[in-house]
Amino acid sequence: MIETTGSLDAVKVEGDTLTLEGWSATRGAGRIDDFRVSLRGRDLPLVSGDRDRPSPDVKAAHPSLDHADACRFRLKYRLDPAQVAEAETGVIAVTPLVQGRRGKVHIHLAKTSLPEPSVEDINMIGVGFLDVSKEFLTHFIQLADLKSDADVLDVGCGVGRMAYMLAHYLKPEARYEGFDIIDQLVNWASAKITPSYPNFHFQKADVYNKHYNPQGAFKAEEFRFPYEDESFDFIFLTSVFTHMFGKDVRHYLDEFRRVLRPGGRCLTTCFLLNDESRPLIRAKRSTFELVHPVGDGYTSNPADPEDAIGFDEGDLLGWLAERGFEVEGKHYGAWCGRPNFLSFQDVLVYRKGDLPAQRPTPPSKFRKALRDLFGS
């Protein structure tokens, strides 16, 4: 992926023609020479393209971008009759290209077809709703190559924050399954999303968590996902491993391996402790001081450890390798105070490889003792 920035300023549908206007430029990769545009995952045929239009405003605001003085575009694409209606509530994705290499995807949704949850429900899962949903749909497409006909599992679906934009992207024949440990959130998603999108299903998983579900009936390390083997193309979980102990994380990875189809991908957000994040934590620049050992990881709150848990990067990558996963991308987050980041949490993208999983081994006690002693 190349580093790009830009804006999709205008999206219009007139008859059977979609017109896009905006700007896009790279930082160090040269001039953008093409765009890939899709509606609900289906590429659209180009009618006419007017690129390299004058952009003195962009040059003034971003003088360091390549060809910033001529990076505006006006593109026209043909829609078939079904797509004309679909363009109103379907996700349009615009990807800039430089010699076939992809830049940052811009997504557009003209009109949502779903209500938004209450502020109370949103705050139970973290700050933000629609903006976060748009951000992660971009990551799913950009980093994990999510197709619109994929069968998707959302682990820790909450109130349907990620399902919200996925409902406007996935095709009706695609399958979405989500589970969460909080009744109130699953009930809202089932009542408000499923009636409009019957291929979206939500259910409660009564898994114990001291912080979120203290009355849970099942231990996370013993919970079997209620799905058949090899039934999903893509699994994602956002801010789930950040509230789980190491033994539980390893069990969930076993379940990912079981329910993913061969070649299927998983996108996970987490807190990775490494040579960059640990010094930032010691310098008090991090949002969470993940320094207290707990369950093969580190927490910022010994009294309520599942409030925030991070893992040594080497340990987590080792757990993935032991289960036959191949890491395809590591994208570090802003949580620890680093200046360059993709999102707030760290993002891992990994693929179910062809090799059989290795026998899991626990983290090295000697290595953990050294980290505890020297902090690195």
N, C-alpha and C positions, 0 to 999 in steps of 0.2 A: 504494500500500500504506500502511495506517495502522499506527502503532506500537502494538503490543499486547504483553502478557505474560500468562502464565498457566501452567496445569498440567493435564494429563489424568491424574486420580488413579485412576480405576477404569474398567475396560472389561469388561463381562460379556455373555455370550451365553446366553440361556435360551430354549430352544425356537427359535422364529423371530424372537426379539426381541433387538436389540443395545441395551444400556444404557450410556451414557457419563456419568461424573461428573467434575467438576473445576471450575476457575474460569478466567475470562479477563476482562481489563480493558484499556482503552486509556489512553494518556497524551496527553490533549488533544483527543481526538476524540469524547468523550461515551460514552453507554451502548451496549454491544454489543446489537444487536437481533435477531440471527439467527445461525445456524451452517449451514455447508455441510459435510455428512459424506459421504464416499465410501469404498467398499471396492474396492481395485484400480482406482481411477479411475472407478468407476460410482457415481453419486449414489444415496443411499438415501432412501426415503420416510419422513418423520417420522410417528411414531405419537402421541407426546406430548412436550411441551417445558415444563420447569419452570425458568425462568430467573430472574435477579435474586433468588436465594436469599440469605439472610443470610450474611455472611462476615466476622465481626469479626476472625478470624485474619489474613485478607488485609489488612484495613484497618490492623491493628497493624504488619504487616511492610512494607506498601507504602502509606503514607498519601497519597502524591502521585498515585496512580492515580485515574482518574475512576470514581466510584461503587464504590470499593473495598469499601465496607461491604455491598454487595449484588451480588456478581458471580459467585457460584457457580451451577452449573447441573446438572440431571439431565435427560438427553435419551434418548428411546427411538425406535428405528428398526426397520423391518420388513426381514427378510431373506428372500429366496426360498430354496428348498431347496438350490440349488447354493452360494449365499452362506453358508449355515450352516456347511458344511464349509470353505469358502474363508476364513472369518473367522479360523481358527486360524493359517494361515500366509500370509495376505494383508495388505497394508498398509492400515490404516484412516487416513484423513486427515481432520482436523477443522479447519475454517477459520472463525474468527469474522468476522462481517460487521457493518458499521455503514453503514446506508443503501446497501447494495450494495458498499461498499468493503471490500476484504479486509484482514484482519490476518494475523498470523504463523500459519502452518500448524503444527499439532501432528500428528505421526504416531505410530502405535502398531503394533507387531508382536507378537502374542501368543507366537508360537513360531517360531524360525528353522528352516528345513529343510536348512541347510547347515552343515558344519563350519567352524571358523575356522582360518586359516593359523597357522603357527608364529610365535613372537615374532621369530625371525631374519628371516623373510620380510617381516613387517610393518615391521620397522625398516629394511629396505632402501628402503622407499618413504616413510618418515616415521613420526611418532608417531601411534598410534591406529588403530583399525580400525572397529569397529561404530559407535561414536559419530560418527566422521567420515562413515561411509556414511549414517547417518541424517540428519546435518546437511545433506549435499549432496543427498539425495533431497528434502528440504524445499526447498532452493534451486531444484532442477530444476522442482518443481511450482509454487512460489511465484513465482519470477522469470522462468522460461522457459515456463510453462504446459505442462509436459510431460504428454501424454496417455498412458494406459496401453496404447494400441494403436500407439504410435509406433515407427518404425524408428530405432534409436539407434546412434551410433558413439562409442566410448570411445577417445580418442587418448591413449596412455600408460596402458593399463589396469592395469599392474602385476599384483598378485596378485588382482585382482578386488575391490578395496575398494569401489568404487562399484557394481560389478555385483552385489554381495552383497545390497543392499537393493533394487536394481532388479529382481532375480529375483523378489522378493516383491511387486512392484508392476506390472511389465509383464505383459500378457496373453500366453498361449501363442502367439497369432498374431502378436505383435510380434516384431521382429528386433533382436537385440543383436549387435554386432560390436565386438571390442576387439583392439588390437594394442599391443605393447610391445617394447622393445629388450633386455629381460633374460629369457633363456631360463628360468631357474629359476622366475620368477614366473608366466610364461605357462603353463608346464607344470603348475603346481599348479592354476591356475584351470581349465585344460582338464580335468584329472583329477577335480576335486572339484565343479565347478559344472555343466559341460556334461552329465554323465550324468543329473542331476536336472532340468535345464532345457535340453533339446536345441535351443531357439531361441537359446541363448547360445553364441557362438563366439569363440575366442581364438587369436591367432597371433603368432609372432615376426616382428618387422620388424628386419632386420639393419642398422640405421642406425648409423653411427659417432657416438659421443659420448665425448669424452675422459674424462669423469667416470664414465659408466655402462656404455659399451660400446666400449672403446678398440680392439677388433679388428673393429668393424663394417665390412661390405663396401661400404655405400652412404653417400654424403654426404646429409645431411638436405635440402639444397637441390635434390637431384636425385631424391629418393624419390617415386615415384608410389604413392598409396594403392591397395591391391589391391581396389578396388570400382568398380562401374559409375557413370556419371554420374547425378546426381539420384536417388540410391538411399536417402537418409536424411532423416528429418524433424528430427532433433536430433543435434548433435555437442557433446561436452563434453571438456574437457581440464583436469586439475587439476595444477598444478605441473609443467607441461611447458615453456611459454614461459619460465619462470624458469631453464631450463637450456639455452636456445638462443640463437644469434646472430641478429641482425636479418635477414640474408639468408635464413636458414632459416625464421624466423617468417613472412616474406613469402611464401615458397614454400608453407608449410603453409596459409596463408590462401587462396592460389590453389586448393589442393586442397579446402579446405572449400567454396569457391564451386562447385567442379566437382561434388562428390558430394552437396551439399545440394539438396533439392527447392526449388522456388520457395516463398518464405515460410518456409523452414526456419530454425531458430534455432541459435545456438551459445552456450555458456557457457564462459568461459575465466577461469582464475585467473592472476594475474600480479603483478608489482611495477611500479606506475606512479609515475614521478618527476614531481612537480608542485610548485606553490607551497606546499603543506602538507608533503609528505614530505621535500623537500630540506632545509628548515631543521631538521626533526627529526633527519635524518641528521647534519647538521653539529653539532647539540647532543648527539650521542652517545646518542640515545634509541632508535635503530633497532636491530633485530636484525641487519640487514645494512648495512654501510657501502658502498652502491653508488655509488662515486665514481670508479672507475677506468674510463676509456673503453675499450670493446671491441665491435667489430662492430655499430655503430649503437646500442649500449646501454652499460650501465655494470655492472661487476662489483665484488664485494667481495674477490675473490681473484685477482689477476693471474696467479699461478702455476697456477691451476686455474679459469679464468674461468667454465666452465659449472657450477660449484658453485652460483652464484647470479647471475642477470642480471636487471636491470631496464631499462625503456625510458621515455624521455620520453613523457608521456601524449599530447602533441600528435602525436608521431611515430606512435605505435601507432594512434591514432584516424584519422590520415591514411592509414595503410596499409589500414585497414578501409574507409574511404570510397572509396579508389581502386579497390577491388574490389567496389564496389556493396553493401557492408554498411551497414545502418542500426542505429546503437547505440540499444538500448531501455532499457539500465540500466547505471549505474556505481555500484558499491558498494565503498567503500574499506575496507581491512583494517587489522589491528592491527600488522602487521609493522614499521612505522616508528615506533611508539610513540604514535600518535594516540589520543585518549581515547574517541572514538565510532567504532564499526566494525561490520561485518557478520560477517566471518570473519577468519582470519589473513592471507591474501593478499587483494589487490584482486580484485574479480569484475566482469567485463564480460559483458553479454548483448547479442548483436547478431543481426540478422535479414537473411537474403538478400533484398535489395530487388529491385524490378522493373527498375530501371535497369541498363544494362550497366556492367560494371566500367570504370573509367577506366584510362588508362595509368599504371602505377606510376612514381613518381618517388622518388629517394633523399632521405633527410633533408637539410635545408639544412646544408651545411658551415659556412656563416657563422653560422647559428643555433646549431649545436653548438659552434662555437668560442667564441661568447659565453657559452654555458652553462658550458663548461670554464673560462673565464676568471673569470666572476663567480659560478658555482655556482647559477644560477637560470634 
